[in-house]
């Protein structure tokens, strides 16, 4: 998971020649098969750009050797996510698979392009969903954008499997009927025998789930019919079980649908800091601690004056800023003598000085430009 530390580390690693590559990728065939070809074309453009900057062919080959090697690794392109980011210097190479589509971008500078990653920092945090029904048990690890299933090795995967356990065989001797417990999972109350069987079934699940999550410390959301969720809560020993739950038959939902419903319930938990900062921004908008002016913001961020910065997602502002001479200029595009994204520079300066940075759609920030900052002092 990309977080604040990831971005700060990239900033520390950046060298004299720092290359950033962003591209969208595809999860499914046949589109995924075209990704390596698109990457090949990106590397071709990158070579030309490096050559125009005066880098000789030998150094270009050395810089791009690891990136070139990916072209022949079919396994690498088989496990795509929605996007890909690569960072390269003379002695560093790293890539991240991104859970969202991104514009194709190349940047060669003395620092990396990190603004496309800010949205992952904004939404950083993982949570888990435990889906329980008579037919299926799923433990899912989720972020706002991704979901993956965690394998349960000891817990029963469904009620039928549970009936084969020794612990269940003992309860069968005491309670007549092979299909005990089904009524509760169909939304009915069930008798005492049903309740005892379901509680034993859920207790077996809870034991392993709690054992796994105590190592992760992720908040847990339950998904199931009302009665099943209530019975699970009675036997729960995990301290980060959320009060909110997905109350419906989870068998009708795939993993992504469960993740989306879980995120709706928990996003305020993760985004509380951002919502608080947006409120502070509104309160500061009529004071000297607020600014929506890029020149003022980038200068303040360089000198550690920015407490909180909001930048528009997917936008770049090209120009130049020389702090020593207090020179600031902008241009309409990245072509020409300039090659610096000023929003990226402001974000890096702010993070380095301990400030917060959020990437939001322009319409989500209470500023006409989508750019706004709260200063530490007026």
QUICORTA-V117100 format. One record per residue. RES is the residue in one letter. PSI is psi in degrees with one decimal (none if undefined). Layout:
res:RES psi:PSI
res:RES psi:PSI
This chain:
res:X psi:128.8
res:X psi:128.6
res:X psi:-170.5
res:X psi:-43.7
res:X psi:-36.7
res:X psi:-46.9
res:X psi:-40.4
res:X psi:-37.7
res:X psi:-43.1
res:X psi:-37.7
res:X psi:-38.7
res:X psi:-33.4
res:X psi:-28.0
res:X psi:138.5
res:X psi:-168.0
res:X psi:-43.3
res:X psi:109.8
res:X psi:123.3
res:X psi:128.7
res:X psi:132.4
res:X psi:130.2
res:X psi:138.2
res:X psi:151.2
res:X psi:149.2
res:X psi:175.2
res:X psi:139.9
res:X psi:-30.4
res:X psi:155.3
res:X psi:154.8
res:X psi:-5.8
res:X psi:-37.2
res:X psi:-29.7
res:X psi:-18.0
res:X psi:-11.7
res:X psi:-41.5
res:X psi:-33.5
res:X psi:-42.0
res:X psi:-38.2
res:X psi:-37.6
res:X psi:-41.5
res:X psi:-36.0
res:X psi:-44.4
res:X psi:-34.3
res:X psi:-46.2
res:X psi:-38.3
res:X psi:-41.6
res:X psi:-44.3
res:X psi:-41.5
res:X psi:-40.7
res:X psi:-39.8
res:X psi:-40.6
res:X psi:-26.3
res:X psi:2.2
res:X psi:9.2
res:X psi:129.0
res:X psi:163.7
res:X psi:-38.6
res:X psi:-46.3
res:X psi:-35.1
res:X psi:-44.8
res:X psi:-41.9
res:X psi:-41.8
res:X psi:-40.1
res:X psi:11.1
res:X psi:-45.5
res:X psi:-35.5
res:X psi:-41.6
res:X psi:-38.0
res:X psi:-25.1
res:X psi:-24.1
res:X psi:-30.4
res:X psi:4.8
res:X psi:91.3
res:X psi:-33.1
res:X psi:-34.5
res:X psi:-41.5
res:X psi:-6.6
res:X psi:-19.7
res:X psi:47.6
res:X psi:154.2
res:X psi:-151.4
res:X psi:-25.3
res:X psi:171.4
res:X psi:136.4
res:X psi:133.8
res:X psi:143.2
res:X psi:128.1
res:X psi:134.2
res:X psi:-173.0
res:X psi:-30.9
res:X psi:27.1
res:X psi:138.4
res:X psi:127.2
res:X psi:146.3
res:X psi:154.9
res:X psi:134.9
res:X psi:132.7
res:X psi:139.3
res:X psi:21.4
res:X psi:155.5
res:X psi:148.0
res:X psi:149.4
res:X psi:147.7
res:X psi:121.9
res:X psi:142.3
res:X psi:133.6
res:X psi:129.1
res:X psi:118.5
res:X psi:-167.3
res:X psi:11.6
res:X psi:164.8
res:X psi:156.9
res:X psi:112.4
res:X psi:-10.8
res:X psi:-34.8
res:X psi:-19.5
res:X psi:-15.0
res:X psi:-35.7
res:X psi:-30.0
res:X psi:-32.4
res:X psi:-38.0
res:X psi:-39.9
res:X psi:23.0
res:X psi:151.9
res:X psi:136.6
res:X psi:152.3
res:X psi:163.5
res:X psi:150.8
res:X psi:128.6
res:X psi:113.1
res:X psi:120.7
res:X psi:130.4
res:X psi:177.4
res:X psi:-31.4
res:X psi:-21.3
res:X psi:144.0
res:X psi:126.4
res:X psi:133.5
res:X psi:118.4
res:X psi:134.7
res:X psi:125.0
res:X psi:154.0
res:X psi:-174.6
res:X psi:-24.1
res:X psi:-20.3
res:X psi:161.0
res:X psi:137.3
res:X psi:146.6
res:X psi:134.8
res:X psi:125.7
res:X psi:131.3
res:X psi:117.3
res:X psi:-27.8
res:X psi:-30.5
res:X psi:150.5
res:X psi:143.6
res:X psi:-14.1
res:X psi:175.4
res:X psi:-35.6
res:X psi:-43.0
res:X psi:-37.2
res:X psi:-35.7
res:X psi:-16.9
res:X psi:-10.2
res:X psi:150.9
res:X psi:-39.4
res:X psi:-32.6
res:X psi:-37.1
res:X psi:-35.0
res:X psi:-39.0
res:X psi:-29.8
res:X psi:-34.8
res:X psi:-25.9
res:X psi:-25.1
res:X psi:122.6
res:X psi:151.1
res:X psi:122.1
res:X psi:-21.8
res:X psi:30.0
res:X psi:144.3
res:X psi:-21.1
res:X psi:-35.5
res:X psi:-40.9
res:X psi:-39.6
res:X psi:-11.5
res:X psi:11.8
res:X psi:6.0
res:X psi:162.2
res:X psi:-46.2
res:X psi:157.1
res:X psi:-172.6
res:X psi:-40.3
res:X psi:-42.3
res:X psi:-46.3
res:X psi:-44.1
res:X psi:-40.4
res:X psi:-43.8
res:X psi:-42.0
res:X psi:-37.5
res:X psi:-41.1
res:X psi:-48.8
res:X psi:-31.7
res:X psi:-39.5
res:X psi:-38.6
res:X psi:-46.7
res:X psi:-37.4
res:X psi:-49.0
res:X psi:-39.7
res:X psi:-46.1
res:X psi:-39.0
res:X psi:-40.7
res:X psi:-46.7
res:X psi:-24.4
res:X psi:-23.0
res:X psi:-22.3
res:X psi:-32.0
res:X psi:27.1
res:X psi:144.8
res:X psi:146.9
res:X psi:131.5
res:X psi:133.6
res:X psi:146.1
res:X psi:124.6
res:X psi:177.1
res:X psi:159.4
res:X psi:-48.3
res:X psi:-42.2
res:X psi:-42.5
res:X psi:-42.5
res:X psi:-41.8
res:X psi:-37.3
res:X psi:-42.6
res:X psi:-37.0
res:X psi:-35.6
res:X psi:7.4
res:X psi:140.0
res:X psi:9.2
res:X psi:124.8
res:X psi:-9.9
res:X psi:29.0
res:X psi:124.0
res:X psi:149.4
res:X psi:-34.2
res:X psi:147.9
res:X psi:158.3
res:X psi:99.4
res:X psi:91.0
res:X psi:175.5
res:X psi:109.5
res:X psi:-15.7
res:X psi:-19.1
res:X psi:-0.4
res:X psi:136.0
res:X psi:177.4
res:X psi:-42.4
res:X psi:-40.3
res:X psi:-38.7
res:X psi:-43.5
res:X psi:-44.0
res:X psi:-41.9
res:X psi:-38.0
res:X psi:-40.9
res:X psi:-37.3
res:X psi:-37.1
res:X psi:-33.3
res:X psi:-6.7
res:X psi:-35.2
res:X psi:-27.8
res:X psi:-44.8
res:X psi:-33.7
res:X psi:10.6
res:X psi:-43.3
res:X psi:-41.0
res:X psi:-44.0
res:X psi:-39.6
res:X psi:-40.7
res:X psi:-33.8
res:X psi:-38.4
res:X psi:-41.3
res:X psi:-37.0
res:X psi:-44.1
res:X psi:-40.3
res:X psi:-29.2
res:X psi:-7.9
res:X psi:-23.4
res:X psi:16.5
res:X psi:174.2
res:X psi:-6.0
res:X psi:2.0
res:X psi:145.3
res:X psi:144.7
res:X psi:13.3
res:X psi:122.2
res:X psi:-43.2
res:X psi:-48.0
res:X psi:-39.6
res:X psi:-45.2
res:X psi:-35.3
res:X psi:-44.4
res:X psi:-38.5
res:X psi:-36.9
res:X psi:-38.3
res:X psi:12.9
res:X psi:22.6
res:X psi:-16.5
res:X psi:121.9
res:X psi:-46.4
res:X psi:133.1
res:X psi:133.3
res:X psi:124.9
res:X psi:150.2
res:X psi:132.2
res:X psi:135.3
res:X psi:10.9
res:X psi:145.8
res:X psi:145.6
res:X psi:112.9
res:X psi:141.2
res:X psi:-151.2
res:X psi:146.9
res:X psi:122.8
res:X psi:104.3
res:X psi:-39.1
res:X psi:-33.3
res:X psi:1.5
res:X psi:43.7
res:X psi:129.6
res:X psi:133.1
res:X psi:152.6
res:X psi:159.7
res:X psi:169.8
res:X psi:-25.2
res:X psi:179.7
res:X psi:-3.9
res:X psi:155.8
res:X psi:-156.7
res:X psi:-17.5
res:X psi:149.6
res:X psi:28.7
res:X psi:126.7
res:X psi:110.1
res:X psi:-30.0
res:X psi:-40.5
res:X psi:-43.4
res:X psi:-43.4
res:X psi:-39.3
res:X psi:-44.0
res:X psi:-46.9
res:X psi:-44.1
res:X psi:-45.8
res:X psi:-41.7
res:X psi:-32.1
res:X psi:11.0
res:X psi:9.7
res:X psi:170.8
res:X psi:143.8
res:X psi:132.9
res:X psi:141.8
res:X psi:115.8
res:X psi:162.0
res:X psi:147.8
res:X psi:-36.2
res:X psi:-14.5
res:X psi:-9.7
res:X psi:128.8
res:X psi:60.8
res:X psi:140.3
res:X psi:-31.8
res:X psi:-8.8
res:X psi:0.9
res:X psi:130.1
res:X psi:153.0
res:X psi:146.9
res:X psi:125.0
res:X psi:152.7
res:X psi:-30.5
res:X psi:158.4
res:X psi:none
